[in-house]
């Protein structure tokens, strides 16, 4: 068959008869990939996957970078998806920084976010507001993304990392990694107040995240716990633990439940605690913190089983309740 000509068979309405036809198609004997362009579909690996493996960030964040024109392949800017590259052959750069085919070491940074600071990589043009990345001076800064959101006026713990799978596990509702907040609210709240507030907040969370698994009856916490951590002059200090659903704007949820919030701070993400860090400061996590965070993120998806120490405590209480 001559190059550029393809033959097809199509069914004829009469039984047992096939009609042979030919048409011209834009086939070529040359390879569809030129050395200075990204591969067409079917060649290499997806560009956003290559970027994520190089430690740039989660794939969705990499897709946004491509669409924003921040990525070049072999010196040419790529703005449309899908795009494919061959690791070790194509040259990929993000914001002018070349990427290696070898996976970069993930970076984990804790930030003590102050008020009036955005948890995003960049503010809208012309707004000029401070972002959490403005507070960080680290060589891996272009690759860092936040593991979850925090309201503009809420202070406290923000985790920045280049580990895309870790971000997904820490933020997706089905993994149930708890986040802990400290809220200073107006008034002296009592037990009935906490039950009413918790019920209103649970309704808000269910509406905000239909994907969150429904709690089993009698399950400890059921994704939301409220505790009185202290009292001040005419105020109550609450500790709020969320382990399912998107937190959204926690201050607004409390306000909708009839609570006047004076201060709101995130103090923990899973086993990671906000300790020894001044406001608007940052530091890298130590190896023990990284290990414990990875252990929490590797929890079985959708699992609602108590932690091993919780099971041991339950067995001990059961033994104590047994009659002699």
C-alpha positions in Angstrom: 0.0 0.0 0.0 1.3 3.5 -0.9 2.1 5.8 2.0 -0.8 8.1 2.7 -3.4 5.6 1.6 -5.4 3.4 4.0 -8.1 0.8 3.1 -11.2 0.0 5.1 -14.0 -2.5 4.8 -17.5 -1.4 5.6 -20.6 -3.6 5.9 -23.0 -3.8 3.0 -26.7 -4.0 3.7 -26.9 -7.3 1.9 -25.9 -10.4 3.9 -22.4 -11.8 3.3 -21.3 -8.9 1.1 -18.4 -6.5 2.0 -17.6 -3.4 0.0 -14.0 -2.4 -0.3 -13.2 1.3 -0.4 -10.1 3.5 -0.1 -9.5 7.0 1.2 -6.6 9.3 1.6 -5.5 10.0 5.1 -2.7 12.2 6.5 -0.4 9.4 7.3 3.4 9.9 7.3 6.4 7.8 7.4 8.1 10.3 9.7 8.0 10.0 13.6 5.2 12.3 14.9 7.4 13.8 17.5 10.0 16.4 16.7 12.9 16.9 19.1 11.8 20.4 20.1 8.1 19.6 20.8 6.2 17.6 23.4 5.1 14.1 22.4 1.7 13.6 20.9 -0.7 11.3 22.7 0.6 7.8 23.1 4.3 8.7 23.4 6.2 9.1 26.7 4.4 10.0 30.0 2.0 12.8 30.7 3.7 16.1 31.4 1.9 16.7 34.7 2.8 13.3 35.9 6.4 13.8 35.1 6.3 17.1 37.0 4.6 15.6 40.0 7.3 12.8 40.1 10.0 15.4 40.0 8.5 16.9 43.2 6.9 20.0 41.7 3.6 19.3 43.4 0.2 17.5 43.0 -0.9 16.7 39.5 -3.7 19.2 39.6 -1.3 22.0 40.6 1.0 20.9 37.8 -1.9 21.1 35.3 -2.6 24.7 36.4 1.1 25.6 36.0 1.0 24.2 32.5 -2.2 26.1 31.6 -0.7 29.3 33.1 2.3 29.1 30.7 4.9 28.4 33.3 6.2 25.2 31.8 8.6 24.7 28.8 9.5 21.5 27.0 12.8 21.7 25.0 12.6 25.5 25.2 9.0 25.8 23.9 6.2 26.9 26.2 3.4 24.4 26.7 -0.1 25.7 27.6 -2.4 22.9 26.4 -3.1 19.4 27.7 -2.6 16.6 27.1 1.1 16.8 26.5 3.7 14.0 26.8 7.4 13.9 27.4 10.1 11.2 27.4 12.0 11.2 30.7 15.8 11.5 30.1 15.2 12.7 26.5 13.1 15.8 26.8 14.2 18.9 28.7 11.4 20.3 31.0 11.6 23.5 33.0 9.2 25.2 35.4 9.5 29.0 35.9 12.9 28.7 34.2 14.1 26.0 36.6 15.1 22.7 34.9 13.5 19.5 36.3 15.4 16.2 36.7 13.9 12.8 35.7 15.0 11.6 39.1 12.5 12.2 41.9 13.5 15.1 44.1 13.6 14.7 47.9 10.2 15.8 49.3 10.2 18.9 51.5 8.0 19.4 54.5 7.7 22.8 56.1 5.6 24.0 59.0 4.3 27.6 59.0 2.7 29.5 61.9 0.3 31.5 59.8 -0.6 35.0 61.1 -3.9 36.8 60.5 -4.7 38.4 57.1 -2.6 35.9 55.2 -3.7 33.8 52.2 -3.1 30.1 52.0 -2.3 30.1 48.3 0.7 30.3 46.0 -0.2 33.8 44.6 -2.8 36.5 45.2 -5.1 37.8 42.5 -3.5 40.5 40.3 -3.6 43.9 41.9 -4.6 42.8 45.4 -1.2 42.7 47.0 -2.1 40.5 50.0 0.5 38.4 51.8 0.5 34.7 51.2 2.1 31.9 53.3 4.7 31.4 50.6 5.8 35.0 51.1 6.8 34.0 54.6 9.1 31.2 53.5 12.6 31.5 52.2 13.6 28.0 51.0 15.2 26.7 47.8 12.2 24.4 47.1 9.7 27.3 47.4 8.5 27.0 43.8 7.5 23.4 44.4 5.6 23.9 47.7 1.9 23.6 48.0 -0.3 23.8 51.1 -1.9 20.7 52.5 -5.4 22.1 52.9 -6.8 25.6 53.3 -7.0 28.0 56.2 -9.3 31.0 56.4 -7.8 34.5 55.8 -8.3 35.6 59.4 -7.6 32.2 61.0 -4.1 31.7 62.4 -2.0 28.7 63.2 -0.5 25.6 61.5 -0.1 25.3 57.8 1.9 22.5 56.2 3.7 23.2 53.0 5.2 20.3 51.0 6.3 19.1 47.6 4.9 15.6 48.3 1.7 15.4 46.2 0.5 12.1 47.4 0.9 13.3 51.0 -1.2 16.4 50.3 -4.0 14.2 48.9 -4.1 11.9 51.9 -4.0 14.7 54.4 -6.8 16.6 52.8 -9.2 14.0 51.3 -12.2 13.3 53.5 -12.0 9.5 53.1 -8.6 9.3 54.9 -10.0 11.0 58.0 -6.8 12.7 59.1 -8.0 15.0 62.0 -7.3 18.7 62.2 -7.5 20.4 65.6 -8.5 24.0 66.3 -8.5 26.3 69.3 -11.4 28.8 69.4 -11.9 31.5 71.9 -15.7 32.3 71.9 -17.9 34.7 73.8 -19.9 33.5 76.7 -19.7 30.7 79.3 -20.8 27.6 77.3 -22.2 24.6 79.0 -22.7 21.0 77.9 -26.1 21.6 76.3 -24.6 24.5 74.3 -21.8 22.2 73.0 -24.4 19.6 71.9 -26.4 22.2 70.0 -23.3 23.7 68.4 -22.0 20.3 67.4 -25.3 19.4 65.8 -25.4 22.6 63.7 -21.8 22.2 62.6 -22.3 18.6 61.5 -25.2 19.7 59.3 -23.0 22.3 57.7 -20.2 19.8 57.1 -22.6 17.3 55.5 -23.9 20.0 53.1 -20.4 21.1 52.3 -19.1 17.6 51.6 -21.5 15.0 50.3 -18.6 12.6 49.7 -17.8 12.3 53.5 -18.8 8.9 54.8 -21.7 9.0 57.3 -20.7 8.0 60.8 -21.9 4.8 62.4 -24.3 5.2 65.4 -22.3 5.5 68.6 -19.0 6.0 66.9 -16.5 8.0 68.9 -16.4 11.6 67.6 -18.4 10.9 64.4 -15.9 13.2 62.6 -16.4 16.2 64.9 -15.5 16.7 68.6 -15.9 19.8 70.8 -14.3 20.1 74.2 -14.0 22.9 76.7 -10.2 23.5 77.1 -10.5 26.5 79.5 -12.4 29.6 80.5 -11.4 33.3 80.5 -13.3 36.4 81.6 -16.7 35.9 80.0 -15.2 33.6 77.3 -14.9 29.9 76.7 -11.9 28.3 75.0 -13.0 25.4 72.8 -10.9 22.6 71.3 -12.5 21.5 68.0 -11.3 18.3 66.2 -12.4 17.6 62.6 -11.7 14.3 61.0 -14.0 14.2 58.1 -15.3 16.6 55.4 -13.9 19.9 54.2 -13.4 22.3 57.0 -14.4 25.3 54.8 -14.7 28.5 56.9 -14.9 27.2 60.5 -15.5 30.7 61.9 -18.6 31.1 59.7 -19.9 27.6 60.7 -19.5 28.6 64.4 -21.2 31.9 63.7 -24.1 30.1 62.0 -24.4 28.0 65.1 -24.9 31.1 67.2 -21.3 31.4 68.5 -19.3 34.6 68.5 -15.7 33.8 67.7 -13.0 36.0 69.1 -9.9 34.0 68.0 -9.5 30.9 65.9 -6.2 29.0 65.5 -5.3 25.6 64.0 -3.0 23.7 66.4 -2.6 20.3 64.8 -2.8 18.2 61.6 -2.9 14.6 62.5 0.1 13.9 64.8 1.8 17.2 63.7 1.5 19.8 66.5 2.2 23.5 66.3 5.0 23.9 68.9 8.1 26.1 69.3 7.3 28.4 66.4 6.6 32.1 66.6 3.8 33.7 64.5 4.8 34.3 60.9 7.8 31.9 61.2 8.6 28.6 59.5 10.8 25.6 59.9 11.4 22.2 58.2 9.9 19.2 59.9 12.4 16.8 61.6 12.6 13.2 60.6 10.4 12.0 63.6 7.6 14.4 62.6 7.8 13.3 58.9 7.7 9.7 59.9 4.6 10.1 62.1 2.9 12.2 59.5 3.5 9.6 56.8 2.2 6.9 59.2 -1.0 8.9 59.7 -1.4 9.5 55.9 -1.0 5.8 55.2 -4.1 5.0 57.1 -6.5 2.6 55.3 -8.9 4.7 53.1 -12.3 5.1 54.7 -11.1 3.2 57.8 -12.9 4.1 61.0 -11.0 1.7 63.3 -9.6 3.2 66.5 -5.9 3.6 66.8 -3.9 0.7 68.4 -3.5 2.6 71.7 -7.2 3.4 71.7 -8.0 -0.3 71.3 -5.6 -1.2 74.2 -7.4 1.4 76.4 -10.8 -0.1 75.5 -9.6 -3.6 76.4 -8.2 -2.3 79.7 -11.5 -0.6 80.6 -13.4 -3.8 79.7 -11.2 -5.8 82.1 -11.8 -3.3 84.8 -15.6 -3.5 84.4 -15.6 -7.3 84.6 -16.9 -8.7 87.9 -14.4 -10.3 90.2 
